[in-house]
Amino acid sequence: MDNWSNNSANLLCQELGVRKGKEAFKVAQRTFELYNARGIWNIFEAKHISYRVLARMYESDFKLLIQEAYRISMTEFGDPSIPEEF
């Protein structure tokens, strides 16, 4: 985690408490990854993104979701820029 991320996580924990701060930071990271996979334009079209679902989703399920988001983007736009860790 870089310095910006550490500072953000610490600020959230100070403002929300440790448990809620960690959860909020996790959801923010997941939201960023998901929109990064599908493209920023999806923010305007998104109808159902649940904070609670992103917060409680198992890491393995989230990785599958991100893989599918990149696969769909690649199919729609022919973008081969899927990160290697997937």
N, C-alpha and C positions, 0 to 999 in steps of 0.2 A: 504494500500500500504506500502510495507516495505521500509527501508532506501535506498536500492539499486535502487528500482523503482522510488522513489522520486528524487534521484540524477540523474538518467537517464532522467526522464521527464524534470527536470529543465535544464539539459545540452542541450537537444533537443530544448527547448523553447529559450534558449540563442542563440543557433547557427542558428535556423531556423525562429525565431519569435514565438510568443505565439500560433497563430492559426495553423500554419504548424507544430510546435513542438508537440502540443497536438494531431494533426492528425497522425503524424508519430509514436508517442508513442502508440496510439490506434491501429494502423495497426500492429505494432511490437507485441503487446500483443495478438492480434487476430491471427496473423500468428503463434506465439508460441503455442497458444491453439489448433489451427487446426492441426499442426504437432504433437503435443503431443497426440491428439486424434487418429490420423492415424498412427503414428510411424515415426521415423526419416528417414527410408528408402524411404518414399514417396517424400522426397526432390529430389531424383535423378530421379523419375518418373514424377514429376509434370510438366505439360505442360501449364496450364492455371490458374495462380493465379494472380489476378489483384489487385494492390495496391488501385486503385480507388474504386473498388467494395467493398473491405474490409473496406475502410475508410467510405464509404457512406451507408453501410448496416445498417439497423435498428438493434438495440440490440436484439429485438425479433426474427428477421430473422437469426441473427448470432447464437443465442441459438439453433434454429432449425438445422442449419448447423452443429454445434458441436454435437448435439444429433445424427444426422444422421451419422456423422463421427465415433462416438463411436459405434453406432449400426453396421455399416459395419465392423469395426475392430473386434467386438465381433463375428460376423458371420464368418469372414475369419479366425480368430485365436483362437476363443473360449476364449477370454480374458474378464473376468467378471469385470475388474477394471474400470467401468464407475463411474465417480464421482457422489456422492449422489445428488448434486444440479440439476442434469439433471434427 
